[in-house]
Amino acid sequence: MRLDIVFVSIVIYSCLLMLEFNVLRTKIFHCWYSEKGYPADLKNKRLFYHYKYNSLLQRMLFTTMNWLFARGYKRPLEISDLGCVPEDFECKKVYREFNDAYSAEQERALKANSVPSLWRAYLRAYGWNITLGVTIKALADFCTIAFPLIIGGIVTYSALWYYDEARRAETVCYVTVNEFFNNGFVLAACLSIVVIVRATLLQYGSNITDLCGLQARTAFQVYAYKKSLRLPMSALTSGDMTIGQVANYMSVDALAIFWFTLYQGALWPTPFLVSLESHCFLCNTRNIFVSVFQLHIIKSS
């Protein structure tokens, strides 16, 4: 166990040393690094939402929203309390990013002599952020696999400690990694850590997909609105396109894209997760009952 702790300490100190070298490279020697100017968003005193400029820990724990929670706790919130919208969430920038992706898709379709795909443009514009959010939510879901394993280990430890008197009187001088993680108190601490990590990852992944869904919904609404403005009156009067269809494109269809972006993170890992959790639960339940039954027989005899 001591050797393992030494190896882990070496890895941690090596990472910290590399971080210090990187700071010296960027801030002192300016090697392969160019200083960026002060962001224009932060110069606006009415901008209170600094998500883009937050650290990873602040994004995962939502600490930068404490001012809003405190203000809402004291009095009802108003529109003026929210401040202005950041540049990344303004309608014109959201539309421009999606329009660039759709223009690239139109060029690809023109070269391939095919019809432009809206899904390709959607993935081109928001694919990376959606993949990141879905991956983080999948990691949070896979953390639930540890729950039956840890609870099974705690029950096994409690049963052995209760029935085996020699185990209670035994003193161990040098603890191995296996013995350390077979301890019920260590497993209880690990269970608490896994719960906190799972909740944090789940909130962070959901936040990423929520923002992507809002941007996709806004982009589709603006795109449908600008497209409807270019429609001739003959198309609306002839029955080829009605006002209700345009309204559905801007409201119902855009909202469907929003909900699809939100819930697609639960679509991919769910079948594998359910089967794996069921297998782990059944195996651990069987092992626990067998261990308790054997110890009870030994205690009785």
PLY file of the C-alpha trace (Angstrom):
ply
format ascii 1.0
element vertex 301
property float x
property float y
property float z
element edge 300
property int vertex1
property int vertex2
end_header
0.00 0.00 0.00
2.83 2.39 0.79
4.49 1.72 -2.54
1.24 2.43 -4.36
0.82 5.70 -2.47
4.36 6.70 -3.43
3.63 6.01 -7.12
0.41 8.05 -6.96
2.28 10.91 -5.25
4.95 10.86 -7.97
2.28 11.10 -10.68
0.51 14.00 -8.92
3.73 15.93 -8.34
4.76 15.33 -11.97
1.47 16.83 -13.16
1.95 19.85 -10.91
5.51 20.27 -12.19
4.31 20.16 -15.80
1.69 22.77 -14.94
4.36 25.08 -13.52
6.51 24.61 -16.62
3.53 25.50 -18.78
2.94 28.69 -16.77
6.60 29.65 -17.22
6.36 28.93 -20.96
3.27 31.06 -21.50
3.65 33.90 -19.00
7.41 34.38 -18.71
9.06 33.19 -21.93
6.01 33.54 -24.26
7.03 30.48 -26.29
4.39 29.36 -28.84
1.84 31.51 -27.08
0.16 34.82 -27.88
-1.61 36.93 -25.30
-5.28 37.43 -25.93
-6.92 40.77 -25.33
-9.43 41.40 -22.60
-12.80 39.97 -23.71
-15.32 42.54 -24.79
-18.09 40.74 -22.91
-16.42 41.28 -19.55
-16.21 45.02 -20.15
-19.98 45.21 -20.05
-21.04 45.93 -16.47
-24.52 44.54 -17.08
-23.19 41.09 -17.99
-23.65 38.77 -15.01
-23.56 35.40 -16.78
-19.88 34.48 -17.29
-20.23 30.82 -18.23
-17.69 31.00 -21.06
-14.98 32.41 -18.80
-15.57 30.12 -15.81
-13.24 27.36 -14.74
-14.17 23.69 -15.05
-14.95 23.43 -11.34
-17.22 26.49 -11.47
-19.05 25.10 -14.46
-19.63 21.77 -12.73
-20.75 23.26 -9.40
-22.61 26.33 -10.78
-20.95 28.57 -8.19
-21.18 31.62 -10.46
-24.98 31.52 -10.19
-24.94 32.08 -6.41
-25.59 35.80 -6.88
-28.82 35.00 -8.72
-29.97 32.52 -6.08
-29.19 34.97 -3.28
-31.02 37.81 -5.03
-34.01 35.61 -5.79
-34.13 34.48 -2.16
-34.34 38.09 -0.94
-36.94 39.37 -3.41
-38.76 38.35 -6.60
-36.54 38.50 -9.66
-37.18 40.89 -12.53
-35.86 41.02 -16.08
-33.47 43.83 -15.19
-31.83 41.63 -12.53
-30.63 39.15 -15.15
-28.49 41.65 -17.03
-27.67 41.36 -20.72
-27.13 38.26 -22.83
-23.52 37.14 -23.58
-22.35 37.39 -27.16
-22.25 33.61 -27.57
-25.98 33.41 -26.83
-27.09 36.31 -28.96
-29.44 35.40 -31.77
-27.24 36.74 -34.55
-24.18 34.72 -33.52
-26.18 31.53 -32.98
-27.73 31.95 -36.42
-24.37 32.73 -38.02
-22.77 29.55 -36.63
-25.62 27.38 -37.86
-25.72 29.16 -41.21
-21.99 28.50 -41.71
-22.55 24.82 -40.97
-25.51 24.65 -43.35
-23.57 26.47 -46.08
-20.76 23.93 -45.75
-23.33 21.16 -46.02
-24.79 22.74 -49.15
-21.32 22.83 -50.74
-20.79 19.17 -49.87
-24.18 18.21 -51.30
-23.47 20.20 -54.47
-20.20 18.33 -55.03
-21.84 14.98 -54.29
-24.91 15.84 -56.41
-27.26 15.11 -53.51
-29.78 16.88 -51.30
-28.38 18.85 -48.31
-28.95 17.07 -45.04
-30.24 19.08 -42.10
-28.89 16.47 -39.68
-25.39 16.82 -41.09
-25.57 20.58 -40.59
-26.90 20.02 -37.07
-24.01 17.71 -36.20
-21.49 20.00 -37.88
-22.66 22.94 -35.77
-23.26 21.24 -32.41
-21.75 17.78 -32.75
-18.68 18.34 -30.57
-20.57 19.89 -27.65
-23.32 17.28 -27.86
-20.74 14.47 -27.89
-19.04 15.99 -24.84
-22.29 16.36 -22.95
-23.51 12.86 -23.83
-20.13 11.36 -22.83
-20.17 13.09 -19.45
-23.76 11.99 -18.81
-22.83 8.44 -19.82
-19.95 8.49 -17.33
-22.38 9.68 -14.66
-24.76 6.85 -15.53
-21.98 4.28 -15.44
-21.10 5.46 -11.93
-24.32 3.77 -10.79
-22.67 0.43 -11.51
-20.49 1.01 -8.45
-23.50 1.25 -6.11
-24.41 -2.47 -5.94
-20.73 -3.44 -5.90
-19.89 -1.13 -2.99
-23.05 -2.00 -1.05
-22.32 -5.70 -1.56
-18.80 -5.18 -0.24
-20.11 -3.33 2.82
-22.64 -6.08 3.60
-19.98 -8.77 3.15
-17.58 -6.91 5.44
-20.29 -6.49 8.08
-21.24 -10.16 7.92
-17.63 -11.34 8.21
-16.98 -8.93 11.06
-20.08 -10.10 12.95
-19.63 -13.85 12.56
-15.85 -14.21 12.52
-14.40 -13.50 15.98
-10.83 -14.18 14.85
-11.18 -11.46 12.26
-12.08 -8.89 14.92
-9.06 -9.82 17.03
-6.66 -9.82 14.07
-4.21 -6.90 13.78
-2.65 -6.04 10.44
0.63 -4.13 10.28
0.92 -3.69 6.53
-2.25 -3.19 4.54
-2.46 -4.14 0.89
-4.62 -2.37 -1.64
-7.09 -5.25 -1.71
-7.42 -5.27 2.09
-7.78 -1.50 2.16
-10.69 -1.46 -0.28
-12.33 -4.48 1.36
-12.79 -2.45 4.55
-16.40 -1.46 5.09
-15.61 2.05 6.31
-13.43 2.74 3.27
-16.22 1.44 1.04
-18.70 3.75 2.78
-16.41 6.71 2.06
-16.04 5.54 -1.56
-19.83 5.33 -1.84
-20.16 8.96 -0.71
-17.50 10.07 -3.21
-19.17 8.19 -6.06
-22.54 9.79 -5.23
-21.00 13.29 -5.28
-19.07 12.64 -8.50
-22.12 11.16 -10.22
-24.34 14.11 -9.29
-21.69 16.60 -10.41
-21.10 14.88 -13.75
-24.82 14.50 -14.37
-25.47 18.20 -13.75
-22.52 19.28 -15.89
-23.45 17.00 -18.80
-27.06 18.11 -18.63
-25.97 21.74 -18.64
-23.92 21.25 -21.82
-26.75 19.51 -23.67
-29.26 22.11 -22.42
-27.17 24.95 -23.84
-26.77 23.10 -27.15
-30.51 22.50 -27.27
-31.27 26.19 -26.67
-28.82 27.26 -29.37
-30.20 24.70 -31.84
-33.77 25.77 -31.13
-32.90 29.45 -31.60
-31.03 28.77 -34.83
-33.91 26.74 -36.31
-36.44 29.38 -35.34
-34.44 32.20 -36.91
-33.74 30.11 -40.02
-37.43 29.27 -40.46
-38.42 32.88 -39.84
-35.98 34.30 -42.41
-37.00 31.63 -44.88
-40.68 32.53 -44.44
-39.90 36.20 -45.11
-38.49 35.27 -48.52
-41.57 33.29 -49.50
-43.67 34.93 -52.21
-47.28 35.72 -51.51
-48.31 33.30 -54.24
-46.95 30.41 -52.18
-49.10 31.41 -49.21
-52.26 32.13 -51.20
-52.07 29.03 -53.42
-52.10 26.62 -50.48
-48.61 25.23 -50.97
-47.58 26.76 -47.67
-49.86 28.05 -44.93
-49.29 30.34 -41.98
-49.92 27.41 -39.65
-47.13 25.39 -41.23
-44.70 28.27 -40.84
-45.75 28.65 -37.21
-45.24 24.92 -36.63
-41.74 25.10 -38.11
-40.86 27.96 -35.78
-42.46 26.55 -32.63
-43.24 22.83 -32.63
-40.41 21.57 -34.83
-37.82 23.80 -33.15
-39.05 22.62 -29.76
-38.76 19.00 -30.91
-35.11 19.61 -31.83
-34.59 21.11 -28.38
-36.04 18.10 -26.55
-34.18 15.68 -28.82
-30.89 17.37 -27.90
-31.75 17.13 -24.21
-32.79 13.48 -24.07
-30.47 11.87 -26.58
-27.88 11.47 -23.79
-30.12 8.88 -22.16
-30.69 6.99 -25.41
-27.30 5.44 -26.12
-26.00 4.03 -22.78
-29.35 2.95 -21.31
-29.64 -0.62 -22.76
-26.05 -1.52 -21.90
-26.35 0.13 -18.49
-29.53 -1.72 -17.52
-28.14 -5.12 -18.52
-24.80 -4.54 -16.76
-26.40 -3.26 -13.56
-28.80 -6.20 -13.47
-25.92 -8.64 -13.90
-23.84 -6.97 -11.15
-26.80 -6.84 -8.78
-27.71 -10.50 -9.25
-24.11 -11.69 -8.89
-23.50 -9.66 -5.74
-26.82 -10.64 -4.19
-26.03 -14.30 -4.77
-22.52 -13.97 -3.33
-23.78 -12.12 -0.26
-26.44 -14.71 0.54
-23.99 -17.56 0.03
-21.38 -15.93 2.28
-23.87 -15.16 5.05
-25.36 -18.65 4.85
-21.93 -20.33 5.08
-20.87 -18.18 8.01
-24.14 -18.90 9.79
-23.59 -22.66 9.35
-20.02 -22.34 10.65
-21.22 -20.29 13.64
-23.95 -22.79 14.45
-21.63 -25.81 14.28
0 1
1 2
2 3
3 4
4 5
5 6
6 7
7 8
8 9
9 10
10 11
11 12
12 13
13 14
14 15
15 16
16 17
17 18
18 19
19 20
20 21
21 22
22 23
23 24
24 25
25 26
26 27
27 28
28 29
29 30
30 31
31 32
32 33
33 34
34 35
35 36
36 37
37 38
38 39
39 40
40 41
41 42
42 43
43 44
44 45
45 46
46 47
47 48
48 49
49 50
50 51
51 52
52 53
53 54
54 55
55 56
56 57
57 58
58 59
59 60
60 61
61 62
62 63
63 64
64 65
65 66
66 67
67 68
68 69
69 70
70 71
71 72
72 73
73 74
74 75
75 76
76 77
77 78
78 79
79 80
80 81
81 82
82 83
83 84
84 85
85 86
86 87
87 88
88 89
89 90
90 91
91 92
92 93
93 94
94 95
95 96
96 97
97 98
98 99
99 100
100 101
101 102
102 103
103 104
104 105
105 106
106 107
107 108
108 109
109 110
110 111
111 112
112 113
113 114
114 115
115 116
116 117
117 118
118 119
119 120
120 121
121 122
122 123
123 124
124 125
125 126
126 127
127 128
128 129
129 130
130 131
131 132
132 133
133 134
134 135
135 136
136 137
137 138
138 139
139 140
140 141
141 142
142 143
143 144
144 145
145 146
146 147
147 148
148 149
149 150
150 151
151 152
152 153
153 154
154 155
155 156
156 157
157 158
158 159
159 160
160 161
161 162
162 163
163 164
164 165
165 166
166 167
167 168
168 169
169 170
170 171
171 172
172 173
173 174
174 175
175 176
176 177
177 178
178 179
179 180
180 181
181 182
182 183
183 184
184 185
185 186
186 187
187 188
188 189
189 190
190 191
191 192
192 193
193 194
194 195
195 196
196 197
197 198
198 199
199 200
200 201
201 202
202 203
203 204
204 205
205 206
206 207
207 208
208 209
209 210
210 211
211 212
212 213
213 214
214 215
215 216
216 217
217 218
218 219
219 220
220 221
221 222
222 223
223 224
224 225
225 226
226 227
227 228
228 229
229 230
230 231
231 232
232 233
233 234
234 235
235 236
236 237
237 238
238 239
239 240
240 241
241 242
242 243
243 244
244 245
245 246
246 247
247 248
248 249
249 250
250 251
251 252
252 253
253 254
254 255
255 256
256 257
257 258
258 259
259 260
260 261
261 262
262 263
263 264
264 265
265 266
266 267
267 268
268 269
269 270
270 271
271 272
272 273
273 274
274 275
275 276
276 277
277 278
278 279
279 280
280 281
281 282
282 283
283 284
284 285
285 286
286 287
287 288
288 289
289 290
290 291
291 292
292 293
293 294
294 295
295 296
296 297
297 298
298 299
299 300
